Amino acid sequence: MKILFSPAEDKISLSDLPPINYKNFIFNELYKKRFEILKLYDNFVQNAAITELSRVFGLKKETEILHYKNEIFKLGTIKAILRYNGVAYKALQYRSLNKQAQNFIDKNVIIFSNLFGPILAENAIPNYKLKQGEKFCDINIENFYKQNFSENIDKFIENDDILDLRAGFYNKFYDIKKEYLTMKFIKNGKVISHFAKYFRGKILKEIAQNQLDNNKKIIAFNFTDLKLIEIHKIQNRTEILYKII
């Protein structure tokens, strides 16, 4: 079972592991490619004007901007699943899970980072700032990772069922070429978008707690506060529609 997941703008500042190196990441044979982006980002952060940093970071206060004006290769790190602190990650409550559930997430969740590209939940990353969709050095980061990492992702997931819990933007990083499962959530007759982050995190938590290691088990499972109302098959995508109850 492999689960594709989004990162979060909000992050915690805690760092209890050493700075990044190639051993930090899945696909370390492609670390040189990942390093290209990180080096460009680092150079940009060190040399760009405050106005440019404000745009890329998505911050307005100079004190907040300067907080992220650090050499990324010298910063301490922490597991990505702990670094991100947005709505989905708060719903996941990773620290509250037992070791078996945490290990399930560590090994099976692929997070598509705006800066680091596809990483496993257990991969250690520093505290950084990069607003979704923003560019630096005129690089299309999504396209860069899609071109250079897709083949390796294909091989990594080829023998697993796939659940895609990414927000739509992160489809730009990787196209799934095999059968996979995705989910939508309905409240008051309408498909929700922002609040869906909460349910993606909540679902990931229950999947890990119950070791739902294939899509058949996921479809059959009764998730808390959700009622399965429809299943649609669209090409290689099976879409489950849940009503929030």
Number of C-alpha atoms within 10 A of each C-alpha: 17 23 25 23 25 24 25 20 17 15 18 14 15 13 18 12 14 16 17 19 13 14 12 19 21 19 17 13 12 14 15 11 14 22 15 11 20 16 14 14 18 16 14 17 24 15 11 13 10 16 13 14 24 19 16 20 20 16 16 13 10 12 9 12 20 13 10 17 18 14 13 22 17 11 16 18 23 23 19 22 25 20 24 23 20 18 20 24 25 16 18 23 16 19 11 10 15 11 12 13 19 19 14 20 24 17 15 20 24 26 25 25 22 23 18 16 22 26 21 25 28 23 20 25 29 25 20 19 21 21 16 17 12 15 16 18 10 7 12 12 21 21 13 15 23 18 12 13 19 17 11 14 18 15 9 13 16 13 10 17 17 23 24 21 24 20 16 9 11 22 16 13 20 21 12 16 11 14 15 20 23 19 18 17 22 18 12 9 9 9 14 14 13 9 13 19 22 17 24 24 22 21 20 25 23 19 21 21 17 15 16 18 18 16 19 11 13 18 14 10 14 12 16 12 11 16 15 17 11 11 15 12 12 9 9 12 18 17 18 17 19 20 18 16 10
